[in-house]
Amino acid sequence: MGILAEQVQFDEDVMWVHLTDGRILGVPLAWFPRLMAASPEDRAGVTISAYGLHWAALDKDISVPALLSGEAGANAAA
């Protein structure tokens, strides 16, 4: 399955994604306006799966490969 997310945390400006290979990605929330505008409770509602990160309440999905390639920032519309 490759590299997977195992934990997600947030601070004021960054989403921190802990990966199964030991890396921790710091991703600017500005890449994801929907997450940036969300409440801490809604951000905490993430579901982590083999497909990536999913927030049902926010209708938002992010794949780990997209984060690793920087594609998420280049194409993040919401």
PyMOL commands that set and color helices and strands:
alter all, ss='L'
color gray80, all
select helices_A, chain A and resi 29-31+33-37+40-44+64-69+71-75
alter helices_A, ss='H'
color red, helices_A
select strands_A, chain A and resi 5-10+14-19+24-28+46-49+52-55+60-62
alter strands_A, ss='S'
color yellow, strands_A
deselect
rebuild
show_as cartoon
